[in-house]
Amino acid sequence: MRRAPAILLALLLGAPGMMAAPRATDEILSALQTRLENNAGFDDLIEQLSDLEPRELARLQAEYDKVWPRMRDTYLSAFKAEAKQQHSGSARQANQKAIREARESFHSVRVMPEGPMKGAIIARSEPAVALLRELLLPSAERILKLAGEPLNRQRAQILRLGKFRDGILKAAIAIEDAESVAKVRAEEQSVAEDLSDLDRNGLRVMENNRKIAEAEMVPENERRGVEELNQMRLLVGLNALLLDPRLCDASRGHSEDMARLNFFSHTSPVKGKQSFGQRAALSGTTSSGENIFMGSAKPTSANRGWFRSPGHHRNMFSPGHNRIGLGNYGSHWTQMFGR
């Protein structure tokens, strides 16, 4: 006979003796224990929780919470230890070597003549960024994939127990607190992100950009487009660009002009706005480069289009840029850079 899960043994220790009449909570816990032992579902047990009296729910939650934090934290400690092991010693050395090689491959394409560069971007640059994303942006999913079966079994049990706890809280009308599973997943991801070797100064720039975007009311799709590029720049070893709301204004204005006046060019027919330098000056700033795109309202599509175009690609990944603005109007996009 297999041993009952430790959490339920602890819970049932507080139940009355065999001579006492069983309570509804005890019956539910006993059924839950059996389901866990047999790796069976228990959605029906969660549904039964709503039939319990408030006093019974309160007792159940109190008993459950005597052991839930310890069980959860024991798993999270094991996850953290596994994550650190995967990113230390020889594994870390191998990662660092792979990062250097991927960055070298990426930048060797950026300096190619335009003809061969176009094909090399797809053949070499995109795979390099994908690998760097995997190496430099650790995820809980990847850590668990590389971990052994015991940790994954432990996690599965914790998530199931967390789901039951959330069921208790929802039945008790404490819906806002029913985040047991979500908090475990969030903590896993936090542990993974702490292992990232992305440049810390660059990450601070990106965090500052979020504050600038909020204060200056930069549209969310423009902010996301800037953040996407900055993440790629950090992955390939470049600096993150500071969000310049004035460049966003100039970019947005040019995107609107192109859409309304039916042209697609860096040269505008609008008097005083013919060049990107003039457009930046009208917004009270300066610019050192510009990319334009049309065909989608999604920032990811614009960035992908520019990434695959040699001239635009060089602009995106120029080490000489320090500022950026992105402006969208319908399916038109303008990306401006500044030193």
KOLLOLUM-25385 format. One record per residue (C-alpha): residue number from 0; residue in one letter; z, x, y. Coordinates in steps of 0.05 Angstrom, whole numbers, padded with zeros to 5 digits. Example, Ala and Ser with C-alpha at 12.3 -4.5 7.8 and 13.67 -1.06 7.14 Angstrom:
residues 2
i: 0, aa: A, zz: 00156, xx: 00246, yy: -00090 .
i: 1, aa: S, zz: 00143, xx: 00273, yy: -00021 .
end
This chain:
residues 339
i: 0, aa: M, zz: 00000, xx: 00000, yy: 00000 .
i: 1, aa: R, zz: -00021, xx: 00029, yy: 00067 .
i: 2, aa: R, zz: 00031, xx: 00038, yy: 00122 .
i: 3, aa: A, zz: 00030, xx: -00011, yy: 00178 .
i: 4, aa: P, zz: 00008, xx: 00016, yy: 00246 .
i: 5, aa: A, zz: 00068, xx: 00048, yy: 00280 .
i: 6, aa: I, zz: 00064, xx: 00004, yy: 00341 .
i: 7, aa: L, zz: 00072, xx: -00060, yy: 00300 .
i: 8, aa: L, zz: 00128, xx: -00031, yy: 00258 .
i: 9, aa: A, zz: 00165, xx: -00017, yy: 00323 .
i: 10, aa: L, zz: 00151, xx: -00087, yy: 00349 .
i: 11, aa: L, zz: 00173, xx: -00121, yy: 00285 .
i: 12, aa: L, zz: 00238, xx: -00082, yy: 00283 .
i: 13, aa: G, zz: 00261, xx: -00128, yy: 00339 .
i: 14, aa: A, zz: 00244, xx: -00191, yy: 00300 .
i: 15, aa: P, zz: 00300, xx: -00233, yy: 00268 .
i: 16, aa: G, zz: 00319, xx: -00222, yy: 00195 .
i: 17, aa: M, zz: 00285, xx: -00256, yy: 00137 .
i: 18, aa: M, zz: 00337, xx: -00312, yy: 00136 .
i: 19, aa: A, zz: 00319, xx: -00333, yy: 00207 .
i: 20, aa: A, zz: 00263, xx: -00382, yy: 00220 .
i: 21, aa: P, zz: 00200, xx: -00344, yy: 00241 .
i: 22, aa: R, zz: 00178, xx: -00350, yy: 00312 .
i: 23, aa: A, zz: 00106, xx: -00359, yy: 00334 .
i: 24, aa: T, zz: 00104, xx: -00290, yy: 00365 .
i: 25, aa: D, zz: 00127, xx: -00258, yy: 00299 .
i: 26, aa: E, zz: 00073, xx: -00294, yy: 00260 .
i: 27, aa: I, zz: 00020, xx: -00270, yy: 00309 .
i: 28, aa: L, zz: 00045, xx: -00199, yy: 00305 .
i: 29, aa: S, zz: 00047, xx: -00200, yy: 00230 .
i: 30, aa: A, zz: -00025, xx: -00226, yy: 00229 .
i: 31, aa: L, zz: -00046, xx: -00173, yy: 00279 .
i: 32, aa: Q, zz: -00015, xx: -00120, yy: 00235 .
i: 33, aa: T, zz: -00055, xx: -00144, yy: 00175 .
i: 34, aa: R, zz: -00120, xx: -00146, yy: 00216 .
i: 35, aa: L, zz: -00110, xx: -00075, yy: 00241 .
i: 36, aa: E, zz: -00096, xx: -00050, yy: 00171 .
i: 37, aa: N, zz: -00160, xx: -00082, yy: 00146 .
i: 38, aa: N, zz: -00200, xx: -00063, yy: 00208 .
i: 39, aa: A, zz: -00215, xx: -00137, yy: 00219 .
i: 40, aa: G, zz: -00226, xx: -00173, yy: 00284 .
i: 41, aa: F, zz: -00172, xx: -00213, yy: 00318 .
i: 42, aa: D, zz: -00206, xx: -00253, yy: 00372 .
i: 43, aa: D, zz: -00176, xx: -00316, yy: 00341 .
i: 44, aa: L, zz: -00106, xx: -00287, yy: 00349 .
i: 45, aa: I, zz: -00119, xx: -00274, yy: 00422 .
i: 46, aa: E, zz: -00141, xx: -00346, yy: 00430 .
i: 47, aa: Q, zz: -00076, xx: -00369, yy: 00399 .
i: 48, aa: L, zz: -00036, xx: -00333, yy: 00452 .
i: 49, aa: S, zz: -00054, xx: -00387, yy: 00503 .
i: 50, aa: D, zz: -00016, xx: -00437, yy: 00458 .
i: 51, aa: L, zz: 00050, xx: -00399, yy: 00465 .
i: 52, aa: E, zz: 00105, xx: -00422, yy: 00511 .
i: 53, aa: P, zz: 00116, xx: -00379, yy: 00573 .
i: 54, aa: R, zz: 00182, xx: -00355, yy: 00544 .
i: 55, aa: E, zz: 00148, xx: -00332, yy: 00480 .
i: 56, aa: L, zz: 00093, xx: -00297, yy: 00518 .
i: 57, aa: A, zz: 00145, xx: -00261, yy: 00561 .
i: 58, aa: R, zz: 00181, xx: -00238, yy: 00498 .
i: 59, aa: L, zz: 00117, xx: -00215, yy: 00466 .
i: 60, aa: Q, zz: 00096, xx: -00176, yy: 00527 .
i: 61, aa: A, zz: 00164, xx: -00144, yy: 00534 .
i: 62, aa: E, zz: 00165, xx: -00121, yy: 00462 .
i: 63, aa: Y, zz: 00093, xx: -00097, yy: 00465 .
i: 64, aa: D, zz: 00105, xx: -00058, yy: 00528 .
i: 65, aa: K, zz: 00163, xx: -00020, yy: 00496 .
i: 66, aa: V, zz: 00113, xx: 00019, yy: 00455 .
i: 67, aa: W, zz: 00044, xx: 00010, yy: 00488 .
i: 68, aa: P, zz: 00053, xx: 00063, yy: 00542 .
i: 69, aa: R, zz: 00074, xx: 00115, yy: 00491 .
i: 70, aa: M, zz: 00017, xx: 00099, yy: 00443 .
i: 71, aa: R, zz: -00034, xx: 00100, yy: 00500 .
i: 72, aa: D, zz: -00008, xx: 00165, yy: 00529 .
i: 73, aa: T, zz: -00006, xx: 00199, yy: 00461 .
i: 74, aa: Y, zz: -00079, xx: 00184, yy: 00452 .
i: 75, aa: L, zz: -00097, xx: 00205, yy: 00523 .
i: 76, aa: S, zz: -00060, xx: 00271, yy: 00513 .
i: 77, aa: A, zz: -00100, xx: 00283, yy: 00450 .
i: 78, aa: F, zz: -00165, xx: 00266, yy: 00486 .
i: 79, aa: K, zz: -00147, xx: 00314, yy: 00543 .
i: 80, aa: A, zz: -00132, xx: 00370, yy: 00494 .
i: 81, aa: E, zz: -00198, xx: 00359, yy: 00459 .
i: 82, aa: A, zz: -00236, xx: 00358, yy: 00525 .
i: 83, aa: K, zz: -00204, xx: 00424, yy: 00547 .
i: 84, aa: Q, zz: -00219, xx: 00456, yy: 00481 .
i: 85, aa: Q, zz: -00293, xx: 00437, yy: 00486 .
i: 86, aa: H, zz: -00296, xx: 00469, yy: 00555 .
i: 87, aa: S, zz: -00259, xx: 00534, yy: 00543 .
i: 88, aa: G, zz: -00268, xx: 00600, yy: 00507 .
i: 89, aa: S, zz: -00334, xx: 00612, yy: 00472 .
i: 90, aa: A, zz: -00357, xx: 00541, yy: 00485 .
i: 91, aa: R, zz: -00349, xx: 00551, yy: 00559 .
i: 92, aa: Q, zz: -00386, xx: 00617, yy: 00557 .
i: 93, aa: A, zz: -00444, xx: 00585, yy: 00521 .
i: 94, aa: N, zz: -00445, xx: 00529, yy: 00573 .
i: 95, aa: Q, zz: -00446, xx: 00578, yy: 00630 .
i: 96, aa: K, zz: -00504, xx: 00616, yy: 00599 .
i: 97, aa: A, zz: -00543, xx: 00551, yy: 00589 .
i: 98, aa: I, zz: -00529, xx: 00531, yy: 00661 .
i: 99, aa: R, zz: -00555, xx: 00597, yy: 00688 .
i: 100, aa: E, zz: -00618, xx: 00593, yy: 00646 .
i: 101, aa: A, zz: -00632, xx: 00520, yy: 00665 .
i: 102, aa: R, zz: -00624, xx: 00536, yy: 00739 .
i: 103, aa: E, zz: -00670, xx: 00596, yy: 00733 .
i: 104, aa: S, zz: -00722, xx: 00554, yy: 00699 .
i: 105, aa: F, zz: -00717, xx: 00500, yy: 00754 .
i: 106, aa: H, zz: -00724, xx: 00549, yy: 00812 .
i: 107, aa: S, zz: -00781, xx: 00587, yy: 00780 .
i: 108, aa: V, zz: -00821, xx: 00523, yy: 00783 .
i: 109, aa: R, zz: -00803, xx: 00510, yy: 00856 .
i: 110, aa: V, zz: -00838, xx: 00574, yy: 00879 .
i: 111, aa: M, zz: -00903, xx: 00562, yy: 00839 .
i: 112, aa: P, zz: -00969, xx: 00548, yy: 00873 .
i: 113, aa: E, zz: -00980, xx: 00473, yy: 00881 .
i: 114, aa: G, zz: -01033, xx: 00467, yy: 00826 .
i: 115, aa: P, zz: -00992, xx: 00491, yy: 00766 .
i: 116, aa: M, zz: -00928, xx: 00466, yy: 00797 .
i: 117, aa: K, zz: -00944, xx: 00393, yy: 00788 .
i: 118, aa: G, zz: -00946, xx: 00396, yy: 00712 .
i: 119, aa: A, zz: -00888, xx: 00445, yy: 00709 .
i: 120, aa: I, zz: -00843, xx: 00397, yy: 00746 .
i: 121, aa: I, zz: -00849, xx: 00347, yy: 00690 .
i: 122, aa: A, zz: -00850, xx: 00399, yy: 00634 .
i: 123, aa: R, zz: -00794, xx: 00444, yy: 00659 .
i: 124, aa: S, zz: -00758, xx: 00418, yy: 00721 .
i: 125, aa: E, zz: -00740, xx: 00349, yy: 00695 .
i: 126, aa: P, zz: -00713, xx: 00375, yy: 00628 .
i: 127, aa: A, zz: -00674, xx: 00428, yy: 00666 .
i: 128, aa: V, zz: -00640, xx: 00376, yy: 00710 .
i: 129, aa: A, zz: -00626, xx: 00332, yy: 00649 .
i: 130, aa: L, zz: -00593, xx: 00390, yy: 00613 .
i: 131, aa: L, zz: -00553, xx: 00410, yy: 00676 .
i: 132, aa: R, zz: -00530, xx: 00338, yy: 00682 .
i: 133, aa: E, zz: -00504, xx: 00341, yy: 00611 .
i: 134, aa: L, zz: -00470, xx: 00408, yy: 00621 .
i: 135, aa: L, zz: -00442, xx: 00399, yy: 00690 .
i: 136, aa: L, zz: -00424, xx: 00325, yy: 00689 .
i: 137, aa: P, zz: -00381, xx: 00318, yy: 00627 .
i: 138, aa: S, zz: -00373, xx: 00247, yy: 00603 .
i: 139, aa: A, zz: -00321, xx: 00215, yy: 00558 .
i: 140, aa: E, zz: -00378, xx: 00193, yy: 00512 .
i: 141, aa: R, zz: -00402, xx: 00264, yy: 00502 .
i: 142, aa: I, zz: -00331, xx: 00291, yy: 00491 .
i: 143, aa: L, zz: -00319, xx: 00237, yy: 00438 .
i: 144, aa: K, zz: -00386, xx: 00251, yy: 00406 .
i: 145, aa: L, zz: -00367, xx: 00324, yy: 00396 .
i: 146, aa: A, zz: -00296, xx: 00307, yy: 00375 .
i: 147, aa: G, zz: -00274, xx: 00298, yy: 00303 .
i: 148, aa: E, zz: -00265, xx: 00233, yy: 00267 .
i: 149, aa: P, zz: -00189, xx: 00231, yy: 00275 .
i: 150, aa: L, zz: -00192, xx: 00227, yy: 00351 .
i: 151, aa: N, zz: -00245, xx: 00173, yy: 00348 .
i: 152, aa: R, zz: -00204, xx: 00132, yy: 00299 .
i: 153, aa: Q, zz: -00144, xx: 00139, yy: 00343 .
i: 154, aa: R, zz: -00184, xx: 00116, yy: 00403 .
i: 155, aa: A, zz: -00212, xx: 00056, yy: 00366 .
i: 156, aa: Q, zz: -00142, xx: 00034, yy: 00348 .
i: 157, aa: I, zz: -00117, xx: 00043, yy: 00420 .
i: 158, aa: L, zz: -00175, xx: 00003, yy: 00448 .
i: 159, aa: R, zz: -00161, xx: -00053, yy: 00399 .
i: 160, aa: L, zz: -00087, xx: -00054, yy: 00416 .
i: 161, aa: G, zz: -00105, xx: -00051, yy: 00490 .
i: 162, aa: K, zz: -00150, xx: -00111, yy: 00480 .
i: 163, aa: F, zz: -00093, xx: -00150, yy: 00449 .
i: 164, aa: R, zz: -00047, xx: -00131, yy: 00507 .
i: 165, aa: D, zz: -00099, xx: -00156, yy: 00556 .
i: 166, aa: G, zz: -00101, xx: -00220, yy: 00517 .
i: 167, aa: I, zz: -00026, xx: -00228, yy: 00526 .
i: 168, aa: L, zz: -00031, xx: -00216, yy: 00601 .
i: 169, aa: K, zz: -00088, xx: -00265, yy: 00609 .
i: 170, aa: A, zz: -00051, xx: -00318, yy: 00570 .
i: 171, aa: A, zz: 00009, xx: -00306, yy: 00616 .
i: 172, aa: I, zz: -00038, xx: -00317, yy: 00677 .
i: 173, aa: A, zz: -00030, xx: -00244, yy: 00697 .
i: 174, aa: I, zz: -00105, xx: -00234, yy: 00697 .
i: 175, aa: E, zz: -00105, xx: -00181, yy: 00752 .
i: 176, aa: D, zz: -00061, xx: -00137, yy: 00707 .
i: 177, aa: A, zz: -00103, xx: -00146, yy: 00645 .
i: 178, aa: E, zz: -00137, xx: -00078, yy: 00650 .
i: 179, aa: S, zz: -00106, xx: -00041, yy: 00592 .
i: 180, aa: V, zz: -00174, xx: -00023, yy: 00561 .
i: 181, aa: A, zz: -00207, xx: -00010, yy: 00628 .
i: 182, aa: K, zz: -00151, xx: 00038, yy: 00649 .
i: 183, aa: V, zz: -00157, xx: 00078, yy: 00584 .
i: 184, aa: R, zz: -00232, xx: 00085, yy: 00595 .
i: 185, aa: A, zz: -00222, xx: 00104, yy: 00668 .
i: 186, aa: E, zz: -00171, xx: 00157, yy: 00650 .
i: 187, aa: E, zz: -00219, xx: 00186, yy: 00598 .
i: 188, aa: Q, zz: -00273, xx: 00191, yy: 00650 .
i: 189, aa: S, zz: -00225, xx: 00222, yy: 00700 .
i: 190, aa: V, zz: -00207, xx: 00275, yy: 00650 .
i: 191, aa: A, zz: -00281, xx: 00288, yy: 00638 .
i: 192, aa: E, zz: -00298, xx: 00293, yy: 00712 .
i: 193, aa: D, zz: -00241, xx: 00342, yy: 00724 .
i: 194, aa: L, zz: -00278, xx: 00390, yy: 00677 .
i: 195, aa: S, zz: -00341, xx: 00391, yy: 00720 .
i: 196, aa: D, zz: -00362, xx: 00459, yy: 00746 .
i: 197, aa: L, zz: -00401, xx: 00429, yy: 00805 .
i: 198, aa: D, zz: -00388, xx: 00465, yy: 00870 .
i: 199, aa: R, zz: -00323, xx: 00437, yy: 00900 .
i: 200, aa: N, zz: -00348, xx: 00446, yy: 00972 .
i: 201, aa: G, zz: -00409, xx: 00405, yy: 00954 .
i: 202, aa: L, zz: -00366, xx: 00351, yy: 00923 .
i: 203, aa: R, zz: -00325, xx: 00348, yy: 00987 .
i: 204, aa: V, zz: -00389, xx: 00340, yy: 01028 .
i: 205, aa: M, zz: -00409, xx: 00282, yy: 00984 .
i: 206, aa: E, zz: -00341, xx: 00249, yy: 00992 .
i: 207, aa: N, zz: -00346, xx: 00259, yy: 01067 .
i: 208, aa: N, zz: -00415, xx: 00227, yy: 01066 .
i: 209, aa: R, zz: -00385, xx: 00164, yy: 01035 .
i: 210, aa: K, zz: -00337, xx: 00160, yy: 01093 .
i: 211, aa: I, zz: -00392, xx: 00172, yy: 01144 .
i: 212, aa: A, zz: -00436, xx: 00119, yy: 01112 .
i: 213, aa: E, zz: -00379, xx: 00068, yy: 01115 .
i: 214, aa: A, zz: -00360, xx: 00085, yy: 01187 .
i: 215, aa: E, zz: -00432, xx: 00084, yy: 01212 .
i: 216, aa: M, zz: -00453, xx: 00024, yy: 01169 .
i: 217, aa: V, zz: -00508, xx: 00062, yy: 01134 .
i: 218, aa: P, zz: -00540, xx: 00013, yy: 01084 .
i: 219, aa: E, zz: -00515, xx: 00022, yy: 01013 .
i: 220, aa: N, zz: -00583, xx: 00035, yy: 00982 .
i: 221, aa: E, zz: -00595, xx: 00091, yy: 01032 .
i: 222, aa: R, zz: -00526, xx: 00121, yy: 01018 .
i: 223, aa: R, zz: -00540, xx: 00119, yy: 00944 .
i: 224, aa: G, zz: -00607, xx: 00153, yy: 00953 .
i: 225, aa: V, zz: -00575, xx: 00210, yy: 00992 .
i: 226, aa: E, zz: -00520, xx: 00217, yy: 00940 .
i: 227, aa: E, zz: -00570, xx: 00219, yy: 00883 .
i: 228, aa: L, zz: -00607, xx: 00277, yy: 00915 .
i: 229, aa: N, zz: -00543, xx: 00314, yy: 00933 .
i: 230, aa: Q, zz: -00520, xx: 00309, yy: 00861 .
i: 231, aa: M, zz: -00586, xx: 00340, yy: 00838 .
i: 232, aa: R, zz: -00580, xx: 00395, yy: 00890 .
i: 233, aa: L, zz: -00510, xx: 00412, yy: 00865 .
i: 234, aa: L, zz: -00534, xx: 00412, yy: 00793 .
i: 235, aa: V, zz: -00588, xx: 00464, yy: 00808 .
i: 236, aa: G, zz: -00539, xx: 00506, yy: 00848 .
i: 237, aa: L, zz: -00557, xx: 00487, yy: 00919 .
i: 238, aa: N, zz: -00513, xx: 00461, yy: 00975 .
i: 239, aa: A, zz: -00500, xx: 00387, yy: 00986 .
i: 240, aa: L, zz: -00531, xx: 00359, yy: 01050 .
i: 241, aa: L, zz: -00488, xx: 00326, yy: 01104 .
i: 242, aa: L, zz: -00508, xx: 00254, yy: 01118 .
i: 243, aa: D, zz: -00534, xx: 00248, yy: 01190 .
i: 244, aa: P, zz: -00535, xx: 00175, yy: 01211 .
i: 245, aa: R, zz: -00583, xx: 00192, yy: 01268 .
i: 246, aa: L, zz: -00633, xx: 00218, yy: 01218 .
i: 247, aa: C, zz: -00623, xx: 00154, yy: 01178 .
i: 248, aa: D, zz: -00640, xx: 00114, yy: 01241 .
i: 249, aa: A, zz: -00703, xx: 00156, yy: 01254 .
i: 250, aa: S, zz: -00723, xx: 00150, yy: 01180 .
i: 251, aa: R, zz: -00712, xx: 00075, yy: 01178 .
i: 252, aa: G, zz: -00752, xx: 00066, yy: 01242 .
i: 253, aa: H, zz: -00811, xx: 00104, yy: 01213 .
i: 254, aa: S, zz: -00808, xx: 00064, yy: 01149 .
i: 255, aa: E, zz: -00809, xx: 00000, yy: 01189 .
i: 256, aa: D, zz: -00867, xx: 00024, yy: 01232 .
i: 257, aa: M, zz: -00908, xx: 00042, yy: 01170 .
i: 258, aa: A, zz: -00895, xx: -00026, yy: 01139 .
i: 259, aa: R, zz: -00908, xx: -00067, yy: 01201 .
i: 260, aa: L, zz: -00968, xx: -00028, yy: 01227 .
i: 261, aa: N, zz: -00998, xx: -00018, yy: 01158 .
i: 262, aa: F, zz: -01004, xx: 00058, yy: 01156 .
i: 263, aa: F, zz: -00975, xx: 00111, yy: 01110 .
i: 264, aa: S, zz: -00972, xx: 00179, yy: 01143 .
i: 265, aa: H, zz: -00925, xx: 00230, yy: 01173 .
i: 266, aa: T, zz: -00965, xx: 00220, yy: 01237 .
i: 267, aa: S, zz: -00948, xx: 00155, yy: 01272 .
i: 268, aa: P, zz: -00994, xx: 00116, yy: 01318 .
i: 269, aa: V, zz: -00933, xx: 00095, yy: 01359 .
i: 270, aa: K, zz: -00931, xx: 00131, yy: 01426 .
i: 271, aa: G, zz: -00874, xx: 00180, yy: 01431 .
i: 272, aa: K, zz: -00862, xx: 00177, yy: 01355 .
i: 273, aa: Q, zz: -00924, xx: 00214, yy: 01331 .
i: 274, aa: S, zz: -00886, xx: 00270, yy: 01295 .
i: 275, aa: F, zz: -00822, xx: 00271, yy: 01255 .
i: 276, aa: G, zz: -00794, xx: 00319, yy: 01306 .
i: 277, aa: Q, zz: -00806, xx: 00268, yy: 01361 .
i: 278, aa: R, zz: -00776, xx: 00212, yy: 01320 .
i: 279, aa: A, zz: -00714, xx: 00253, yy: 01307 .
i: 280, aa: A, zz: -00708, xx: 00270, yy: 01381 .
i: 281, aa: L, zz: -00711, xx: 00197, yy: 01400 .
i: 282, aa: S, zz: -00651, xx: 00186, yy: 01355 .
i: 283, aa: G, zz: -00614, xx: 00243, yy: 01387 .
i: 284, aa: T, zz: -00621, xx: 00296, yy: 01333 .
i: 285, aa: T, zz: -00669, xx: 00347, yy: 01303 .
i: 286, aa: S, zz: -00709, xx: 00350, yy: 01238 .
i: 287, aa: S, zz: -00737, xx: 00406, yy: 01196 .
i: 288, aa: G, zz: -00777, xx: 00365, yy: 01146 .
i: 289, aa: E, zz: -00797, xx: 00295, yy: 01123 .
i: 290, aa: N, zz: -00817, xx: 00259, yy: 01059 .
i: 291, aa: I, zz: -00847, xx: 00189, yy: 01057 .
i: 292, aa: F, zz: -00855, xx: 00140, yy: 00999 .
i: 293, aa: M, zz: -00879, xx: 00070, yy: 00987 .
i: 294, aa: G, zz: -00880, xx: 00023, yy: 00928 .
i: 295, aa: S, zz: -00808, xx: 00006, yy: 00911 .
i: 296, aa: A, zz: -00745, xx: -00019, yy: 00944 .
i: 297, aa: K, zz: -00702, xx: 00025, yy: 00898 .
i: 298, aa: P, zz: -00678, xx: 00093, yy: 00923 .
i: 299, aa: T, zz: -00682, xx: 00122, yy: 00852 .
i: 300, aa: S, zz: -00757, xx: 00107, yy: 00851 .
i: 301, aa: A, zz: -00767, xx: 00141, yy: 00917 .
i: 302, aa: N, zz: -00729, xx: 00203, yy: 00895 .
i: 303, aa: R, zz: -00767, xx: 00205, yy: 00829 .
i: 304, aa: G, zz: -00833, xx: 00200, yy: 00865 .
i: 305, aa: W, zz: -00815, xx: 00257, yy: 00912 .
i: 306, aa: F, zz: -00786, xx: 00299, yy: 00856 .
i: 307, aa: R, zz: -00853, xx: 00298, yy: 00819 .
i: 308, aa: S, zz: -00895, xx: 00314, yy: 00880 .
i: 309, aa: P, zz: -00897, xx: 00390, yy: 00893 .
i: 310, aa: G, zz: -00894, xx: 00388, yy: 00970 .
i: 311, aa: H, zz: -00840, xx: 00335, yy: 00971 .
i: 312, aa: H, zz: -00802, xx: 00370, yy: 00915 .
i: 313, aa: R, zz: -00799, xx: 00434, yy: 00957 .
i: 314, aa: N, zz: -00771, xx: 00394, yy: 01015 .
i: 315, aa: M, zz: -00718, xx: 00362, yy: 00972 .
i: 316, aa: F, zz: -00694, xx: 00428, yy: 00944 .
i: 317, aa: S, zz: -00703, xx: 00474, yy: 01003 .
i: 318, aa: P, zz: -00641, xx: 00519, yy: 01010 .
i: 319, aa: G, zz: -00653, xx: 00519, yy: 01086 .
i: 320, aa: H, zz: -00632, xx: 00446, yy: 01097 .
i: 321, aa: N, zz: -00561, xx: 00426, yy: 01115 .
i: 322, aa: R, zz: -00569, xx: 00353, yy: 01138 .
i: 323, aa: I, zz: -00605, xx: 00292, yy: 01111 .
i: 324, aa: G, zz: -00623, xx: 00222, yy: 01131 .
i: 325, aa: L, zz: -00655, xx: 00167, yy: 01089 .
i: 326, aa: G, zz: -00686, xx: 00103, yy: 01116 .
i: 327, aa: N, zz: -00713, xx: 00043, yy: 01079 .
i: 328, aa: Y, zz: -00753, xx: -00017, yy: 01101 .
i: 329, aa: G, zz: -00778, xx: -00062, yy: 01045 .
i: 330, aa: S, zz: -00815, xx: -00017, yy: 00996 .
i: 331, aa: H, zz: -00824, xx: 00039, yy: 01047 .
i: 332, aa: W, zz: -00778, xx: 00100, yy: 01049 .
i: 333, aa: T, zz: -00772, xx: 00160, yy: 01095 .
i: 334, aa: Q, zz: -00728, xx: 00220, yy: 01080 .
i: 335, aa: M, zz: -00714, xx: 00269, yy: 01136 .
i: 336, aa: F, zz: -00679, xx: 00337, yy: 01134 .
i: 337, aa: G, zz: -00645, xx: 00380, yy: 01186 .
i: 338, aa: R, zz: -00618, xx: 00450, yy: 01191 .
end
